[in-house]
């Protein structure tokens, strides 16, 4: 076996390894999608009903900061849900097509027992998707771990909801973490922030920047 043949074989093997690395690495989930116009008027802040907005939400230097306490009231006097401070994205409710939420999130250490992002609307359930943080772990409804430790760093989150195919895909930093079935429903919209569950920490916070709503265009 000549040295030139060995070199050629090694080069081919190296190319195959490089191809596999690129193919299985992060992708751009926004390909074939169009980003829709968003401004601050599209961000409806749901917060404990008995406190002013600026005591649970701030928007500084492009960063939305949302926080809530375990002892806070719900967002309306008649609600039976836990305390929350969430951005409800208004103006882009949908009932068909392929839609996407994109945002860069940050969860400080200690925040636990909280939903940080939702696709609202389902039947007979209330939501099509809930992403939970419990003791630093990001999960799908607390059933499947998506990221073992999400604390203390900015991460890119992309959620794609194909209503007609009844599927939801979740990407973190460009890597597909789960493809789950849809859960029915006749209308949907996106939410992010902090929505507390039963086993919650005393203080809960999330931060978001670069929030986008996108819709798939024709290829």
N, C-alpha and C positions, 0 to 999 in steps of 0.2 A: 504494500500500500504506500503510494508516494506521499511526500509531504504536501504537495499541491492538492491532492485529493482529500487529505485530512483537513487542510485549511478550508477547502470548499465545504466539506461536511459540517465543520464547526460553524462556518458563517451561516449556513442554512438553518442549523439548530438555533443559533442566536437570534436570527430573524423570527423564527417561530415563537420563541420565548417572548421576544419583544411584542409581537403581534398579540399574543394571548394577554399580556399585561395591559396593553392599551384597550383591548376589546372588553376586558372584565373590570376596567377601572371606572372612575366616575364618568357620568354622562351629563348632558345638558337636557333636563326634562322639559325645558321650554321650547324645544325645537318643534316646529309646526304650530306653535301657539302665537297668538297676538295679544300683547299687553293692552289692557283697556284703561281709559283715563281714570285716575283716582286723585282726589284731593281730600283735605281734612274734613270736608262736609260729608264724605262717604263713611267716615269713622264715627259711628254712634257708640258712645261710652255707656255701658251698663255697669252700675256701681251700687253700693249700699244706698238705699233710698234716703237715708237720714243724714248723709254727709255731702258737702260740696264736692264737685268733680275734682277740683285741684288737691283735695286731700287723699285721693286714691289714684290719680292719673296725672302724668306730665308728658309733655312733648317738647324736648329740648335737643337742639343740634341733630334733628332727624331721627331721634330715638324715642319711641313710645315706651314709657315705663308705667306698669300697672301693678298695683299691690292691694292686698286685702288682709284682714285679720280674722282669726278664727271666730271671734266674738261679734263680728259685724252682722248687720241685718242683710236680708236678701235685697235684690234690686227693685222689688215692688212690695208694698205692704201686704199684698195678698199671696205672694209667692211662697211656696213650701220648700223651695230649693235652698242650698247652702249659699254662703256669701260668695260674691264674685265681683271682679272688675274685669270686664272684657270689652274688646272692640268688636262690635257687630258691624260687618261690612254691609253698608246700605247701598241700594241702587243696582245691585247685581244679583238679585234673587233669580233662580233658574229652575226649570222643570224638565229640560231636555238638553242634549248636546254633551260636549266634553269641556269641563271647566277645570281651572287650576288656581290654587293658592300658592304664592311664593312669599317667603319672608325669612329674614335672618333673626333667629331667636337667641336669647341668653337667659339661663336660669341660674340664679345665685344659689350657692350651697345652703342647705337648710330648708328650702322650699320643698314640701312633700305633700302627698295626698291631694293632688290638684290636676285638673285638666288644663292644658295650655293651648290646645287648638281643637276646634270642632268643625265638622261639616254638619250643619243643623238640618233637620228634616228627615223623616223616615216614617215607616208604618209597619207595625204598630209602635215602634220605638220612637224616641224623640230625635235621635241622631243617627247619621250614617257612619260617622267616624268620631272617636274621641281619643286624643293622645294624652296619656297620663304620665306624670312624673311622681314616682314614689321612691324616696330614699336615693335619689340620683339616677334612677333607671327610667328611661323613656320607653313606654309600652303602648301597645294597641289594646285599649280597654282593660289594661291590667292583665291580659291573657297571654300576650306574646311580647317578649322583650325585643325592642328595636335597637336601642343603644344602651349598653350597660352603665355608662356614666356620662351624663349630659351636663353636669354642673360646671360652671365657671369658664365657659368658652362660647364664642359665637358659632352657631351652626346654621347651615342653609337648609330650610325645610321647603319641600315641594309636595303638594298633595293634589293628585289628579283624580277627578270624579267623572267617570264616563257613565252618565245616567242611562243612556240607551242600552249599553252593554252590562249595566249594573255591576260595575267594578270600581274599586278605589285603590290607588297606588300611592305609597308614601316613600319619598326619597329623602335621605339625610346626607348632606354634602355630596349630592349627585349619585348616591348609591341607593338602589332600590332595596328597601327594607321589608316591605310587605305588599302583596296584592291581595286584597280582601273583597268578598262579595258585597254588593250594595245591600241596602236594607229597605228598599221601597220608598214610598212617599211621593207627594205631588209637587213639592217645592223645597228648595234648598238655599242655604247661604253659608258663608264662611264666618268664623269667629276665632279670635285668639286673645290670650290674656291669662287670667287665673280664675278658675271656677272650682271651688273647694268641694271635696268629697267628705266621707265620714271620718276617715283616719287622717286628718289634716294637721299640718304644723300650725303653730300659733301665727306665724307671719308667712305670707306667700307672695312671690313676686316673679314677674317675667318682663323681659324687655324685647322690643321688636323694632326692626328697621328694614327699609327696602321692601315694604309690603306691596305686593302686586296681585291683581286678579287678571287671569288670562283665559282666553277661549281658543279652542283649536280651530285653525283655519283649514281650508282645502289644501291638500298636498299637491 
